[in-house]
Amino acid sequence: MFEHTISSLHAIVNNEKEPLQKVSRLIKYDPGLYFSLLEKVNSLTTRAEITSISQAISLIGAEGIENHILEQDFFLDEDYILLWCYAVLSGEAASIINEKADIAEDEEAFFAGIMSCIGILFMYIKHPKHKKICDLLLRVPVEHKIFIEEKLFKTNLLKQLDKNITSPQIYRELINIMNFIFSDDGQRVELFNHPARFSANYKSYQLFQLLDVSEHAARSILFPAVVEAQEKFREMSKRYFKIPENEVEELLADIVERFEDVCKEFKVGELSEKFITAAEQYHFSGISFLTKSEPLKESLEKIYAANREEKNIFIYGETNVGKRLLAVALHNRPDNPRKTKPFLSIHCGALDSETLELELFGAKGGFLGKEKHKGALELANGGTILLKDIDRIPLTFQDKLSEIFCKDEFYKIGETRLSFFDVRFFITSRKNIFEEAKEARFSERLLRVLKPVSIYIPPLRERREDIEFIGNSIIEKYNLNLTDKALLLGLKEYYETHAFQNNLKDLKRLLFYLAAKHRLES
């Protein structure tokens, strides 16, 4: 249990003037207390399963709650306040998204959002040394957390969740979904055939999606240097819940506002404020795409020239080779004429044709129930739009785009008046769309209209001279404190032989694991 939450809840229960409903509202902010209470209540009743705190309180009353709080003897002090902040941000993100998507009861959504944080608490109980690496784990996605823990402790947060959470059933089902998706070696299985809408697993899978997106929200708020967390939050918000990109900043602001209110409730405003203030004061110094590969340097020089001339640019290569990194670096270059203009990204693979049309063109409002919505072509006018995974747009819609991009004009959904735009495009794909067009798997018409200058980014295994270079920048960026000469020499040998199938993702996971291992051994 967290010391500051327990003390506040204890004071509320002992104050006769405070309504019991306040305990019901606040107890969820101590996940250890929440789950231990639910399991205790369910062990005392033979009736239907108790799934919420309000049900538990109605069954055992204030005295039962007070006794349960007094029984707790395992407290986490200020050293774990970062984990608490992370959990609250994740839970509030899940709650706010749930209000838009209407997936589950608010309490269920909140606890789906913090499920991996609960697993970390279980890991700390089993391995107190886990405390040394907690802040590192909070900076990486769930699959990396599981990989690092498994390598260091021969168990992980998911195994501990599976072992310790026996009820309610809805959380057991969520853990089963996580067991299917995440493996001990840090990989994840993408479900291309999602559970049917009315199947028994559909709600559990939606709760997993809430978990997935809310963790990225928490990371993007607490650790703004983790750029991929912000990118993933935007992408998954659109893919899972159809939240337009121009609403994401407002959503993040709502999460932070709720978080600050919760901190005031538990009288930890000063402790938590330092994390939010540090995040707000983070100075984005820009992004550069650097390489030691001579062939890649030559390709980049051609792209820099095209960038100066405001030509459309096509970047392709395997997943996690740095396609978006290059696009952002091109936008930030001082010789880019559109540098001071808007830069928006659209994840084409995350959207169906209807949503993609709304995202690009916007809607007048009141048409087929659609709310008024500004599209990317309007928002980015004069600037640049990154169309990520453009090859995943259906061919018929590609042809429609070719007509619009050719004329630089479009109609908002429900609008009869033409809108005009001035936008330059960066486009990315894992495949070479010029080759795809020859096989009729990509629109030749769209290629003719865009006339992009292309660049191929090879995988790390084909430019090994870059691996140590990139690795050192990751170590410095995240302050991983990997300075031992013998370790760095061993890393250099590893860089020469490892396959790096997932490119930068594998490299970052390796370095975070080594940083965690170093902390435990020091």
GUSEGU-969960 format. One record per residue (C-alpha): x, y, z; residue in three letters; residue number from 0. Coordinates in steps of 0.02 Angstrom, whole numbers, plus 50000, padded with zeros to 5 digits. Layout:
<rs>
<<X, Y, Z>, ALA, NUM> ...
</rs>
This chain:
<rs>
<<50000, 50000, 50000>, MET, 0> <<50055, 50180, 49976>, PHE, 1> <<50086, 50269, 50140>, GLU, 2> <<50009, 50435, 50088>, HIS, 3> <<49848, 50356, 50022>, THR, 4> <<49823, 50246, 50174>, ILE, 5> <<49845, 50391, 50295>, SER, 6> <<49720, 50499, 50200>, SER, 7> <<49591, 50360, 50187>, LEU, 8> <<49612, 50319, 50371>, HIS, 9> <<49576, 50500, 50416>, ALA, 10> <<49420, 50503, 50307>, ILE, 11> <<49349, 50342, 50381>, VAL, 12> <<49378, 50407, 50559>, ASN, 13> <<49293, 50573, 50522>, ASN, 14> <<49106, 50554, 50550>, GLU, 15> <<49073, 50711, 50447>, LYS, 16> <<49149, 50632, 50291>, GLU, 17> <<49028, 50529, 50185>, PRO, 18> <<49072, 50348, 50152>, LEU, 19> <<49052, 50382, 49966>, GLN, 20> <<49214, 50483, 49973>, LYS, 21> <<49308, 50326, 50026>, VAL, 22> <<49224, 50233, 49883>, SER, 23> <<49284, 50367, 49761>, ARG, 24> <<49463, 50378, 49825>, LEU, 25> <<49509, 50200, 49872>, ILE, 26> <<49546, 50156, 49690>, LYS, 27> <<49700, 50267, 49700>, TYR, 28> <<49784, 50135, 49806>, ASP, 29> <<49780, 49981, 49693>, PRO, 30> <<49853, 49864, 49823>, GLY, 31> <<49719, 49912, 49948>, LEU, 32> <<49584, 49900, 49814>, TYR, 33> <<49624, 49723, 49760>, PHE, 34> <<49656, 49657, 49935>, SER, 35> <<49486, 49727, 49989>, LEU, 36> <<49394, 49651, 49841>, LEU, 37> <<49473, 49481, 49869>, GLU, 38> <<49433, 49488, 50055>, LYS, 39> <<49251, 49533, 50025>, VAL, 40> <<49230, 49399, 49892>, ASN, 41> <<49300, 49270, 50013>, SER, 42> <<49167, 49319, 50141>, LEU, 43> <<49014, 49305, 50030>, THR, 44> <<48930, 49164, 49938>, THR, 45> <<48826, 49285, 49835>, ARG, 46> <<48867, 49348, 49661>, ALA, 47> <<49045, 49410, 49636>, GLU, 48> <<49082, 49582, 49709>, ILE, 49> <<49161, 49685, 49569>, THR, 50> <<49166, 49864, 49638>, SER, 51> <<49212, 49957, 49796>, ILE, 52> <<49037, 50028, 49816>, SER, 53> <<48970, 49850, 49824>, GLN, 54> <<49107, 49802, 49948>, ALA, 55> <<49070, 49951, 50061>, ILE, 56> <<48884, 49915, 50062>, SER, 57> <<48924, 49738, 50118>, LEU, 58> <<49052, 49770, 50256>, ILE, 59> <<49022, 49954, 50299>, GLY, 60> <<49137, 50086, 50370>, ALA, 61> <<49197, 49977, 50512>, GLU, 62> <<49247, 49839, 50391>, GLY, 63> <<49342, 49964, 50284>, ILE, 64> <<49428, 50037, 50438>, GLU, 65> <<49480, 49865, 50499>, ASN, 66> <<49547, 49820, 50329>, HIS, 67> <<49653, 49978, 50322>, ILE, 68> <<49720, 49946, 50498>, LEU, 69> <<49770, 49769, 50449>, GLU, 70> <<49892, 49834, 50317>, GLN, 71> <<50075, 49828, 50369>, ASP, 72> <<50169, 49844, 50204>, PHE, 73> <<50189, 50026, 50154>, PHE, 74> <<50277, 50112, 50010>, LEU, 75> <<50356, 50279, 50053>, ASP, 76> <<50405, 50431, 49948>, GLU, 77> <<50531, 50328, 49851>, ASP, 78> <<50386, 50251, 49757>, TYR, 79> <<50292, 50413, 49723>, ILE, 80> <<50342, 50406, 49539>, LEU, 81> <<50255, 50238, 49520>, LEU, 82> <<50100, 50309, 49604>, TRP, 83> <<50100, 50459, 49487>, CYS, 84> <<50119, 50343, 49339>, TYR, 85> <<49975, 50234, 49399>, ALA, 86> <<49859, 50381, 49428>, VAL, 87> <<49898, 50455, 49257>, LEU, 88> <<49869, 50286, 49173>, SER, 89> <<49707, 50259, 49268>, GLY, 90> <<49639, 50431, 49230>, GLU, 91> <<49687, 50413, 49046>, ALA, 92> <<49589, 50250, 49038>, ALA, 93> <<49440, 50332, 49126>, SER, 94> <<49434, 50482, 49009>, ILE, 95> <<49449, 50375, 48853>, ILE, 96> <<49316, 50259, 48921>, ASN, 97> <<49199, 50408, 48939>, GLU, 98> <<49216, 50432, 48751>, LYS, 99> <<49214, 50249, 48701>, ALA, 100> <<49092, 50179, 48831>, ASP, 101> <<49181, 50012, 48852>, ILE, 102> <<49153, 49969, 49034>, ALA, 103> <<49109, 50036, 49205>, GLU, 104> <<49225, 50178, 49258>, ASP, 105> <<49305, 50075, 49396>, GLU, 106> <<49340, 49932, 49275>, GLU, 107> <<49418, 50050, 49149>, ALA, 108> <<49526, 50133, 49281>, PHE, 109> <<49598, 49968, 49341>, PHE, 110> <<49628, 49905, 49166>, ALA, 111> <<49735, 50061, 49142>, GLY, 112> <<49845, 50024, 49294>, ILE, 113> <<49857, 49835, 49280>, MET, 114> <<50043, 49830, 49242>, SER, 115> <<50076, 49950, 49389>, CYS, 116> <<49991, 49824, 49502>, ILE, 117> <<50105, 49690, 49430>, GLY, 118> <<50254, 49798, 49475>, ILE, 119> <<50191, 49809, 49655>, LEU, 120> <<50182, 49619, 49662>, PHE, 121> <<50359, 49611, 49592>, MET, 122> <<50421, 49727, 49730>, TYR, 123> <<50341, 49617, 49863>, ILE, 124> <<50428, 49464, 49791>, LYS, 125> <<50593, 49550, 49750>, HIS, 126> <<50624, 49709, 49854>, PRO, 127> <<50776, 49749, 49744>, LYS, 128> <<50651, 49784, 49605>, HIS, 129> <<50637, 49957, 49684>, LYS, 130> <<50808, 50002, 49610>, LYS, 131> <<50748, 49986, 49430>, ILE, 132> <<50567, 50045, 49443>, CYS, 133> <<50598, 50215, 49363>, ASP, 134> <<50687, 50133, 49216>, LEU, 135> <<50543, 50013, 49186>, LEU, 136> <<50415, 50153, 49185>, LEU, 137> <<50502, 50229, 49034>, ARG, 138> <<50476, 50076, 48922>, VAL, 139> <<50320, 49986, 48856>, PRO, 140> <<50245, 49834, 48941>, VAL, 141> <<50333, 49705, 48831>, GLU, 142> <<50503, 49779, 48877>, HIS, 143> <<50457, 49781, 49062>, LYS, 144> <<50416, 49596, 49053>, ILE, 145> <<50577, 49554, 48959>, PHE, 146> <<50689, 49649, 49080>, ILE, 147> <<50606, 49576, 49235>, GLU, 148> <<50612, 49400, 49167>, GLU, 149> <<50798, 49413, 49128>, LYS, 150> <<50839, 49485, 49299>, LEU, 151> <<50718, 49396, 49417>, PHE, 152> <<50660, 49239, 49321>, LYS, 153> <<50483, 49305, 49340>, THR, 154> <<50390, 49460, 49283>, ASN, 155> <<50243, 49573, 49320>, LEU, 156> <<50124, 49470, 49211>, LEU, 157> <<50167, 49308, 49299>, LYS, 158> <<50141, 49392, 49466>, GLN, 159> <<49972, 49461, 49411>, LEU, 160> <<49924, 49287, 49352>, ASP, 161> <<49976, 49212, 49519>, LYS, 162> <<49903, 49341, 49638>, ASN, 163> <<49742, 49409, 49562>, ILE, 164> <<49604, 49281, 49581>, THR, 165> <<49453, 49397, 49570>, SER, 166> <<49352, 49484, 49503>, PRO, 167> <<49336, 49380, 49346>, GLN, 168> <<49341, 49529, 49228>, ILE, 169> <<49522, 49562, 49281>, TYR, 170> <<49565, 49379, 49266>, ARG, 171> <<49505, 49384, 49086>, GLU, 172> <<49610, 49539, 49052>, LEU, 173> <<49764, 49450, 49121>, ILE, 174> <<49726, 49302, 49006>, ASN, 175> <<49726, 49420, 48857>, ILE, 176> <<49893, 49492, 48914>, MET, 177> <<49964, 49316, 48932>, ASN, 178> <<49918, 49282, 48751>, PHE, 179> <<49989, 49445, 48682>, ILE, 180> <<50151, 49463, 48782>, PHE, 181> <<50293, 49337, 48787>, SER, 182> <<50439, 49325, 48909>, ASP, 183> <<50563, 49373, 48773>, ASP, 184> <<50492, 49547, 48754>, GLY, 185> <<50388, 49518, 48599>, GLN, 186> <<50203, 49546, 48573>, ARG, 187> <<50078, 49458, 48462>, VAL, 188> <<49968, 49574, 48360>, GLU, 189> <<49789, 49510, 48351>, LEU, 190> <<49737, 49533, 48170>, PHE, 191> <<49574, 49439, 48202>, ASN, 192> <<49501, 49531, 48349>, HIS, 193> <<49365, 49450, 48457>, PRO, 194> <<49191, 49471, 48383>, ALA, 195> <<49088, 49614, 48455>, ARG, 196> <<48967, 49502, 48549>, PHE, 197> <<49093, 49367, 48599>, SER, 198> <<49140, 49333, 48780>, ALA, 199> <<49316, 49403, 48752>, ASN, 200> <<49268, 49565, 48666>, TYR, 201> <<49256, 49672, 48823>, LYS, 202> <<49418, 49598, 48892>, SER, 203> <<49508, 49642, 48731>, TYR, 204> <<49441, 49820, 48736>, GLN, 205> <<49504, 49835, 48914>, LEU, 206> <<49674, 49777, 48853>, PHE, 207> <<49669, 49914, 48722>, GLN, 208> <<49632, 50038, 48861>, LEU, 209> <<49783, 49971, 48958>, LEU, 210> <<49892, 49987, 48804>, ASP, 211> <<49847, 50166, 48760>, VAL, 212> <<49837, 50234, 48938>, SER, 213> <<50015, 50176, 48978>, GLU, 214> <<50080, 50272, 48828>, HIS, 215> <<49984, 50425, 48891>, ALA, 216> <<50067, 50415, 49062>, ALA, 217> <<50240, 50394, 48984>, ARG, 218> <<50214, 50539, 48865>, SER, 219> <<50165, 50654, 49010>, ILE, 220> <<50298, 50603, 49137>, LEU, 221> <<50440, 50575, 49013>, PHE, 222> <<50424, 50696, 48866>, PRO, 223> <<50595, 50643, 48801>, ALA, 224> <<50518, 50473, 48759>, VAL, 225> <<50454, 50535, 48591>, VAL, 226> <<50391, 50364, 48536>, GLU, 227> <<50270, 50362, 48684>, ALA, 228> <<50186, 50519, 48619>, GLN, 229> <<50181, 50447, 48444>, GLU, 230> <<50108, 50281, 48503>, LYS, 231> <<49977, 50370, 48609>, PHE, 232> <<49917, 50467, 48458>, ARG, 233> <<49919, 50316, 48344>, GLU, 234> <<49829, 50198, 48463>, MET, 235> <<49701, 50329, 48515>, SER, 236> <<49650, 50339, 48333>, LYS, 237> <<49666, 50153, 48294>, ARG, 238> <<49573, 50088, 48446>, TYR, 239> <<49451, 50228, 48488>, PHE, 240> <<49444, 50341, 48334>, LYS, 241> <<49502, 50495, 48431>, ILE, 242> <<49560, 50625, 48302>, PRO, 243> <<49737, 50691, 48318>, GLU, 244> <<49679, 50869, 48346>, ASN, 245> <<49590, 50811, 48506>, GLU, 246> <<49740, 50722, 48581>, VAL, 247> <<49821, 50876, 48661>, GLU, 248> <<49658, 50922, 48746>, GLU, 249> <<49639, 50743, 48807>, LEU, 250> <<49815, 50746, 48883>, LEU, 251> <<49775, 50912, 48968>, ALA, 252> <<49618, 50836, 49045>, ASP, 253> <<49721, 50689, 49111>, ILE, 254> <<49847, 50807, 49193>, VAL, 255> <<49707, 50912, 49270>, GLU, 256> <<49627, 50760, 49350>, ARG, 257> <<49796, 50700, 49410>, PHE, 258> <<49830, 50865, 49497>, GLU, 259> <<49660, 50858, 49582>, ASP, 260> <<49697, 50683, 49648>, VAL, 261> <<49866, 50741, 49714>, CYS, 262> <<49779, 50880, 49812>, LYS, 263> <<49656, 50753, 49885>, GLU, 264> <<49800, 50650, 49954>, PHE, 265> <<49905, 50802, 50006>, LYS, 266> <<50052, 50759, 49893>, VAL, 267> <<50039, 50908, 49778>, GLY, 268> <<50219, 50962, 49805>, GLU, 269> <<50290, 50788, 49777>, LEU, 270> <<50195, 50757, 49617>, SER, 271> <<50210, 50935, 49554>, GLU, 272> <<50396, 50913, 49527>, LYS, 273> <<50365, 50776, 49398>, PHE, 274> <<50238, 50877, 49300>, ILE, 275> <<50341, 51037, 49312>, THR, 276> <<50496, 50946, 49251>, ALA, 277> <<50395, 50877, 49105>, ALA, 278> <<50325, 51049, 49062>, GLU, 279> <<50497, 51128, 49069>, GLN, 280> <<50574, 50995, 48957>, TYR, 281> <<50658, 51084, 48814>, HIS, 282> <<50639, 50998, 48647>, PHE, 283> <<50807, 51030, 48565>, SER, 284> <<50756, 50959, 48397>, GLY, 285> <<50788, 50793, 48313>, ILE, 286> <<50931, 50750, 48198>, SER, 287> <<50951, 50595, 48090>, PHE, 288> <<51136, 50550, 48095>, LEU, 289> <<51229, 50406, 48014>, THR, 290> <<51406, 50344, 47984>, LYS, 291> <<51351, 50242, 47833>, SER, 292> <<51426, 50323, 47676>, GLU, 293> <<51291, 50257, 47556>, PRO, 294> <<51155, 50322, 47673>, LEU, 295> <<51243, 50490, 47687>, LYS, 296> <<51239, 50507, 47497>, GLU, 297> <<51052, 50467, 47495>, SER, 298> <<51022, 50594, 47632>, LEU, 299> <<51108, 50733, 47536>, GLU, 300> <<50985, 50706, 47391>, LYS, 301> <<50840, 50710, 47514>, ILE, 302> <<50904, 50870, 47596>, TYR, 303> <<50906, 50953, 47425>, ALA, 304> <<50728, 50894, 47390>, ALA, 305> <<50677, 50957, 47562>, ASN, 306> <<50745, 51131, 47523>, ARG, 307> <<50645, 51130, 47362>, GLU, 308> <<50486, 51082, 47456>, GLU, 309> <<50463, 50921, 47360>, LYS, 310> <<50361, 50777, 47427>, ASN, 311> <<50472, 50644, 47506>, ILE, 312> <<50448, 50455, 47520>, PHE, 313> <<50542, 50361, 47657>, ILE, 314> <<50537, 50171, 47664>, TYR, 315> <<50618, 50029, 47759>, GLY, 316> <<50584, 49897, 47891>, GLU, 317> <<50491, 49934, 48051>, THR, 318> <<50587, 50036, 48182>, ASN, 319> <<50729, 50091, 48067>, VAL, 320> <<50694, 50276, 48099>, GLY, 321> <<50573, 50327, 47959>, LYS, 322> <<50474, 50447, 48067>, ARG, 323> <<50634, 50509, 48149>, LEU, 324> <<50699, 50560, 47978>, LEU, 325> <<50534, 50644, 47933>, ALA, 326> <<50537, 50749, 48091>, VAL, 327> <<50722, 50788, 48066>, ALA, 328> <<50685, 50849, 47889>, LEU, 329> <<50547, 50961, 47953>, HIS, 330> <<50661, 51035, 48088>, ASN, 331> <<50807, 51072, 47972>, ARG, 332> <<50845, 51260, 47966>, PRO, 333> <<50844, 51256, 47776>, ASP, 334> <<50667, 51188, 47767>, ASN, 335> <<50557, 51331, 47701>, PRO, 336> <<50409, 51259, 47797>, ARG, 337> <<50498, 51234, 47962>, LYS, 338> <<50393, 51362, 48057>, THR, 339> <<50229, 51296, 47984>, LYS, 340> <<50123, 51154, 48057>, PRO, 341> <<50182, 50973, 48051>, PHE, 342> <<50049, 50839, 48072>, LEU, 343> <<50060, 50650, 48059>, SER, 344> <<49923, 50530, 48009>, ILE, 345> <<49939, 50343, 48040>, HIS, 346> <<49854, 50273, 47886>, CYS, 347> <<49862, 50094, 47948>, GLY, 348> <<49768, 50140, 48106>, ALA, 349> <<49614, 50205, 48016>, LEU, 350> <<49477, 50137, 47905>, ASP, 351> <<49432, 50234, 47747>, SER, 352> <<49289, 50329, 47828>, GLU, 353> <<49392, 50386, 47978>, THR, 354> <<49541, 50428, 47868>, LEU, 355> <<49429, 50537, 47759>, GLU, 356> <<49366, 50628, 47914>, LEU, 357> <<49543, 50647, 47979>, GLU, 358> <<49607, 50722, 47816>, LEU, 359> <<49459, 50826, 47757>, PHE, 360> <<49361, 50865, 47915>, GLY, 361> <<49172, 50881, 47926>, ALA, 362> <<49052, 51027, 47916>, LYS, 363> <<48953, 50956, 48062>, GLY, 364> <<48775, 50894, 48072>, GLY, 365> <<48801, 50776, 47925>, PHE, 366> <<48755, 50596, 47961>, LEU, 367> <<48779, 50632, 48145>, GLY, 368> <<48959, 50692, 48123>, LYS, 369> <<49019, 50832, 48235>, GLU, 370> <<49106, 50983, 48162>, LYS, 371> <<49287, 50934, 48140>, HIS, 372> <<49440, 51017, 48064>, LYS, 373> <<49538, 50901, 47952>, GLY, 374> <<49727, 50887, 47933>, ALA, 375> <<49727, 50975, 47763>, LEU, 376> <<49651, 51129, 47847>, GLU, 377> <<49754, 51119, 48007>, LEU, 378> <<49919, 51094, 47917>, ALA, 379> <<49889, 51222, 47779>, ASN, 380> <<50056, 51295, 47728>, GLY, 381> <<50148, 51157, 47820>, GLY, 382> <<50181, 50971, 47807>, THR, 383> <<50081, 50812, 47832>, ILE, 384> <<50166, 50646, 47866>, LEU, 385> <<50064, 50501, 47796>, LEU, 386> <<50131, 50352, 47891>, LYS, 387> <<50111, 50177, 47813>, ASP, 388> <<50029, 50251, 47659>, ILE, 389> <<50027, 50080, 47573>, ASP, 390> <<49895, 50023, 47698>, ARG, 391> <<49766, 50141, 47626>, ILE, 392> <<49641, 50045, 47516>, PRO, 393> <<49675, 50065, 47330>, LEU, 394> <<49507, 50146, 47295>, THR, 395> <<49541, 50280, 47424>, PHE, 396> <<49717, 50306, 47355>, GLN, 397> <<49638, 50349, 47187>, ASP, 398> <<49520, 50471, 47273>, LYS, 399> <<49669, 50555, 47357>, LEU, 400> <<49757, 50571, 47189>, SER, 401> <<49610, 50673, 47121>, GLU, 402> <<49609, 50788, 47272>, ILE, 403> <<49797, 50812, 47285>, PHE, 404> <<49805, 50849, 47099>, CYS, 405> <<49685, 50996, 47115>, LYS, 406> <<49736, 51056, 47290>, ASP, 407> <<49553, 51068, 47334>, GLU, 408> <<49427, 50963, 47429>, PHE, 409> <<49256, 50959, 47508>, TYR, 410> <<49233, 50936, 47695>, LYS, 411> <<49111, 50797, 47736>, ILE, 412> <<48937, 50873, 47720>, GLY, 413> <<49004, 51033, 47640>, GLU, 414> <<48955, 51097, 47467>, THR, 415> <<49086, 51235, 47461>, ARG, 416> <<49261, 51196, 47403>, LEU, 417> <<49409, 51212, 47521>, SER, 418> <<49586, 51241, 47460>, PHE, 419> <<49751, 51189, 47538>, PHE, 420> <<49938, 51209, 47520>, ASP, 421> <<50022, 51058, 47598>, VAL, 422> <<50185, 50964, 47569>, ARG, 423> <<50186, 50776, 47604>, PHE, 424> <<50309, 50659, 47686>, PHE, 425> <<50254, 50479, 47661>, ILE, 426> <<50322, 50319, 47737>, THR, 427> <<50301, 50134, 47706>, SER, 428> <<50386, 49971, 47748>, ARG, 429> <<50380, 49927, 47562>, LYS, 430> <<50439, 50018, 47407>, ASN, 431> <<50277, 50089, 47338>, ILE, 432> <<50358, 50114, 47166>, PHE, 433> <<50381, 49925, 47157>, GLU, 434> <<50207, 49898, 47231>, GLU, 435> <<50131, 50008, 47094>, ALA, 436> <<50208, 49896, 46959>, LYS, 437> <<50115, 49749, 47037>, GLU, 438> <<49953, 49851, 47049>, ALA, 439> <<49962, 49850, 47239>, ARG, 440> <<49981, 50039, 47248>, PHE, 441> <<49898, 50177, 47148>, SER, 442> <<50004, 50235, 47001>, GLU, 443> <<49892, 50388, 46989>, ARG, 444> <<49934, 50440, 47167>, LEU, 445> <<50120, 50416, 47134>, LEU, 446> <<50110, 50524, 46977>, ARG, 447> <<50024, 50662, 47075>, VAL, 448> <<50141, 50660, 47225>, LEU, 449> <<50302, 50633, 47124>, LYS, 450> <<50398, 50598, 47285>, PRO, 451> <<50586, 50591, 47299>, VAL, 452> <<50624, 50426, 47386>, SER, 453> <<50751, 50365, 47513>, ILE, 454> <<50777, 50189, 47580>, TYR, 455> <<50835, 50169, 47761>, ILE, 456> <<50925, 50002, 47778>, PRO, 457> <<50899, 49894, 47934>, PRO, 458> <<51032, 49903, 48071>, LEU, 459> <<51107, 49735, 48020>, ARG, 460> <<51152, 49813, 47852>, GLU, 461> <<51233, 49968, 47928>, ARG, 462> <<51321, 49901, 48081>, ARG, 463> <<51435, 50052, 48087>, GLU, 464> <<51282, 50148, 48150>, ASP, 465> <<51234, 50031, 48293>, ILE, 466> <<51365, 50085, 48421>, GLU, 467> <<51340, 50266, 48369>, PHE, 468> <<51150, 50256, 48396>, ILE, 469> <<51172, 50152, 48554>, GLY, 470> <<51282, 50284, 48633>, ASN, 471> <<51153, 50418, 48595>, SER, 472> <<51018, 50313, 48681>, ILE, 473> <<51130, 50289, 48834>, ILE, 474> <<51158, 50477, 48844>, GLU, 475> <<50978, 50527, 48809>, LYS, 476> <<50905, 50417, 48946>, TYR, 477> <<51051, 50436, 49067>, ASN, 478> <<51075, 50247, 49075>, LEU, 479> <<51247, 50263, 49157>, ASN, 480> <<51330, 50125, 49056>, LEU, 481> <<51512, 50178, 49067>, THR, 482> <<51605, 50018, 49116>, ASP, 483> <<51741, 49988, 48985>, LYS, 484> <<51725, 49798, 48989>, ALA, 485> <<51537, 49812, 48965>, LEU, 486> <<51555, 49932, 48820>, LEU, 487> <<51683, 49817, 48738>, LEU, 488> <<51563, 49671, 48755>, GLY, 489> <<51424, 49777, 48682>, LEU, 490> <<51533, 49818, 48532>, LYS, 491> <<51555, 49632, 48496>, GLU, 492> <<51367, 49606, 48517>, TYR, 493> <<51331, 49746, 48394>, TYR, 494> <<51435, 49656, 48263>, GLU, 495> <<51339, 49491, 48270>, THR, 496> <<51161, 49515, 48333>, HIS, 497> <<51021, 49512, 48204>, ALA, 498> <<50920, 49658, 48276>, PHE, 499> <<50763, 49595, 48191>, GLN, 500> <<50662, 49739, 48266>, ASN, 501> <<50801, 49865, 48236>, ASN, 502> <<50797, 50015, 48355>, LEU, 503> <<50668, 49931, 48465>, LYS, 504> <<50785, 49784, 48501>, ASP, 505> <<50932, 49901, 48530>, LEU, 506> <<50839, 50009, 48655>, LYS, 507> <<50770, 49857, 48749>, ARG, 508> <<50947, 49784, 48763>, LEU, 509> <<51020, 49946, 48833>, LEU, 510> <<50881, 49969, 48961>, PHE, 511> <<50906, 49788, 49017>, TYR, 512> <<51093, 49816, 49040>, LEU, 513> <<51060, 49978, 49135>, ALA, 514> <<50939, 49887, 49252>, ALA, 515> <<51062, 49743, 49276>, LYS, 516> <<51201, 49867, 49317>, HIS, 517> <<51092, 49950, 49451>, ARG, 518> <<51052, 49785, 49535>, LEU, 519> <<51235, 49735, 49541>, GLU, 520> <<51299, 49902, 49606>, SER, 521> 
</rs>
